[in-house]
Amino acid sequence: MSQQTPGVREALASLRAAQKSNSGAPAYSRFVNRPIGRVFAAVAFAWGRTPDQVTAVSALFTFAGIALIALAPPTLLTSLLIVLFLVLGYALDSADGQLARLRGGGSPRGEWLDHMVDATKMATIHIAVLICWWRFYDLQPPMLLIPLGFQVVASVFFFGVILTELIRRVGATGTTSKAAFRNSPLYALLVLPADYGLLILVFATLWVPWLFITLYTALLVVNALILIASVVRWHRSLGPSGAGHA
């Protein structure tokens, strides 16, 4: 183990000097997840692992946590296990990109795999909540519309982020007049409700139905408002509409 330590330290130093921009990153992702992911990336680098291997381990933890939400009775123990698995999966999701930078840059195939895992995660986690509520909570049927609504909001938000980034890359368009504010800790706190990391922590209350339902519903409402504001901002940031679009 002592032979690995210098490699880990060197990798950590390199990552600290070449961190991804914090622009638009919510508080948990910025202040908790990326630092944890940095450590995982450094260890993976010292052990000779590849970004795709880290992505695979991330998916294993993430989908184990999602499966527990849907299949296991919500006790204190299972709630904490869900949080643990999802936290590890999310940190490793950050680690694969950081590891790619350490190795000299990622590949289109690696980026595709990372986005596919993220998309599957977003497409299943709220469905797992719906199954949990249906199987283990004593609720009226209309309440099951809440996780379905969250599913819609999360899917549209994820697609909007990816699509906006793609159009900016291809067209080299977009404004950065508010970049300084988006890099600030205040912005990171303001968009915290949209942070996947905060949703993970809320699962610690899954074993207390009334509390989980309250927090989960509140997150849905705030995320819907953030989505509306984000759609307006994304549209404006891409510049004026042209006549050539379909």
C-alpha positions in Angstrom: 0.0 0.0 0.0 2.9 2.3 0.8 4.1 2.0 -2.8 0.8 3.4 -4.0 0.8 6.5 -1.8 3.2 8.7 -3.8 1.1 8.0 -7.0 -2.1 9.0 -5.2 -0.5 12.1 -3.8 0.9 13.1 -7.2 -2.5 12.5 -8.9 -4.3 14.5 -6.3 -1.9 17.4 -6.8 -2.4 17.3 -10.5 -6.2 17.2 -10.2 -6.2 20.2 -7.8 -4.3 22.1 -10.5 -6.7 21.2 -13.3 -10.2 21.2 -11.8 -13.3 21.4 -13.9 -15.1 24.8 -13.9 -17.5 25.3 -11.0 -19.8 27.4 -13.2 -23.4 26.4 -12.5 -22.5 23.6 -10.1 -24.8 23.2 -7.1 -23.4 23.1 -3.6 -23.2 19.4 -2.9 -21.7 18.6 -6.3 -19.2 21.4 -5.9 -18.1 21.2 -2.3 -18.7 17.5 -1.4 -19.0 15.3 -4.5 -16.1 16.6 -6.6 -13.6 16.5 -3.7 -14.6 12.9 -2.9 -14.5 12.0 -6.6 -11.0 13.6 -6.8 -9.7 11.1 -4.2 -11.3 8.1 -6.0 -9.8 9.3 -9.3 -6.4 9.6 -7.8 -6.6 6.1 -6.3 -7.9 4.7 -9.6 -5.0 6.4 -11.4 -2.5 4.9 -9.0 -4.0 1.5 -9.5 -4.0 1.7 -13.3 -7.8 1.7 -13.7 -9.5 3.3 -16.8 -12.4 5.8 -16.7 -14.8 3.3 -18.2 -14.0 0.9 -15.4 -14.7 3.6 -12.8 -18.0 4.4 -14.7 -18.9 0.7 -14.4 -18.3 0.6 -10.7 -20.3 3.9 -10.3 -23.2 2.3 -12.2 -23.0 -0.8 -9.9 -23.4 1.2 -6.8 -26.0 3.6 -8.2 -28.3 0.9 -9.5 -27.9 -1.2 -6.4 -29.2 1.8 -4.5 -32.1 2.4 -6.9 -33.0 -1.3 -6.7 -33.1 -1.1 -2.9 -35.5 1.9 -3.2 -38.0 -0.2 -5.2 -37.5 -3.7 -3.7 -36.6 -3.4 0.0 -39.0 -2.4 2.7 -38.0 1.1 3.8 -36.4 0.6 7.2 -33.7 2.8 8.8 -31.0 0.3 7.7 -32.1 0.1 4.1 -32.5 3.9 4.0 -28.9 4.4 5.1 -27.7 1.7 2.7 -29.5 3.5 -0.2 -27.8 6.8 0.7 -24.4 5.0 1.0 -24.7 3.3 -2.4 -26.0 6.4 -4.1 -23.3 8.7 -2.6 -20.6 6.3 -3.7 -22.1 6.0 -7.2 -22.3 9.7 -7.5 -18.7 10.3 -6.3 -17.4 7.7 -8.7 -19.5 9.4 -11.5 -17.4 12.5 -10.8 -14.2 10.4 -10.6 -14.4 9.0 -14.1 -14.1 12.4 -15.7 -11.4 13.5 -13.4 -9.5 10.3 -14.1 -9.9 10.9 -17.8 -8.2 14.3 -17.4 -5.4 12.7 -15.5 -4.8 10.3 -18.3 -4.6 13.1 -20.9 -8.3 13.5 -21.9 -11.4 11.5 -22.4 -12.8 9.7 -25.4 -16.2 10.2 -27.2 -17.0 6.6 -26.3 -16.3 7.2 -22.6 -18.3 10.4 -22.6 -21.2 8.5 -24.3 -21.0 5.8 -21.7 -21.1 8.3 -18.8 -24.1 10.1 -20.3 -25.9 6.8 -20.9 -25.5 5.8 -17.2 -26.6 9.2 -16.1 -29.7 9.1 -18.4 -30.6 5.6 -17.1 -30.2 6.8 -13.5 -32.5 9.8 -14.2 -35.0 7.5 -15.9 -35.2 5.0 -13.1 -34.7 6.6 -9.7 -38.1 8.3 -9.6 -39.8 5.2 -11.0 -38.2 3.3 -8.1 -39.7 5.9 -5.7 -43.1 5.3 -7.3 -42.8 1.5 -6.8 -41.7 2.0 -3.2 -44.7 4.2 -2.5 -47.1 1.7 -4.2 -45.7 -1.3 -2.4 -44.9 0.0 1.1 -46.7 3.3 1.8 -50.4 3.5 2.5 -51.3 6.3 0.0 -54.2 7.3 -2.1 -53.6 6.6 -5.8 -53.3 10.3 -6.8 -50.2 10.6 -4.6 -48.4 8.3 -7.1 -48.5 11.2 -9.6 -45.8 13.0 -7.5 -42.9 10.7 -8.4 -44.2 10.6 -12.0 -44.1 14.4 -12.0 -40.6 14.4 -10.6 -39.6 11.9 -13.4 -40.8 14.4 -16.0 -39.0 17.3 -14.5 -35.7 15.4 -14.0 -35.8 14.0 -17.5 -36.5 17.3 -19.2 -33.9 19.0 -17.1 -31.2 16.4 -17.9 -32.0 16.6 -21.6 -32.0 20.4 -21.6 -28.5 20.5 -20.0 -27.1 18.0 -22.5 -28.8 19.6 -25.5 -27.8 23.2 -24.6 -24.2 22.1 -24.1 -24.2 20.2 -27.4 -25.5 23.2 -29.3 -23.0 25.5 -27.7 -20.2 23.1 -28.7 -21.3 22.7 -32.3 -22.2 26.3 -32.9 -19.7 28.0 -30.6 -22.6 30.2 -29.4 -23.7 31.3 -26.0 -23.2 34.2 -23.6 -21.1 34.3 -20.5 -22.1 37.6 -19.1 -23.1 36.1 -15.8 -20.3 33.6 -15.5 -18.9 35.3 -12.4 -22.2 34.9 -10.5 -22.6 31.3 -11.6 -19.1 30.5 -10.2 -20.0 32.0 -6.8 -20.8 30.0 -3.6 -24.1 31.9 -3.4 -25.3 30.5 -6.8 -24.2 27.0 -5.7 -26.5 27.4 -2.7 -29.4 28.8 -4.6 -29.5 25.9 -7.0 -28.9 23.3 -4.3 -32.5 21.9 -4.6 -31.7 20.9 -8.1 -28.6 19.0 -6.9 -28.8 15.2 -7.3 -26.7 15.0 -4.1 -29.4 16.7 -2.1 -32.0 14.2 -3.4 -29.6 11.4 -2.3 -29.6 12.7 1.3 -33.3 13.0 1.4 -33.5 9.2 1.0 -32.2 8.9 4.5 -35.8 9.7 5.6 -37.3 7.0 3.3 -38.2 4.9 6.4 -40.4 7.8 7.8 -43.1 8.1 5.1 -44.6 11.4 6.0 -41.2 13.1 6.3 -39.9 11.7 3.0 -43.1 12.5 1.1 -42.9 16.1 2.4 -39.2 16.6 1.5 -39.6 14.8 -1.8 -42.6 16.9 -2.8 -40.9 20.1 -1.8 -37.9 19.2 -4.0 -40.3 18.5 -6.9 -41.9 21.9 -6.6 -38.6 23.8 -6.4 -37.1 21.7 -9.2 -40.0 22.5 -11.4 -39.5 26.2 -10.8 -35.8 25.9 -11.4 -36.5 24.0 -14.7 -38.8 26.8 -15.9 -36.2 29.5 -15.1 -33.4 27.3 -16.7 -35.4 26.8 -19.9 -35.7 30.6 -20.3 -32.1 31.2 -19.5 -30.9 28.4 -21.9 -33.0 29.8 -24.7 -31.7 33.3 -24.2 -28.1 32.2 -23.8 -28.0 30.6 -27.3 -28.5 34.0 -29.0 -31.2 35.3 -31.3 -33.4 32.9 -33.2 -32.4 32.4 -36.8 -34.5 31.8 -39.9 -32.8 28.5 -40.8 -34.2 26.2 -38.1 -36.8 23.6 -38.9 
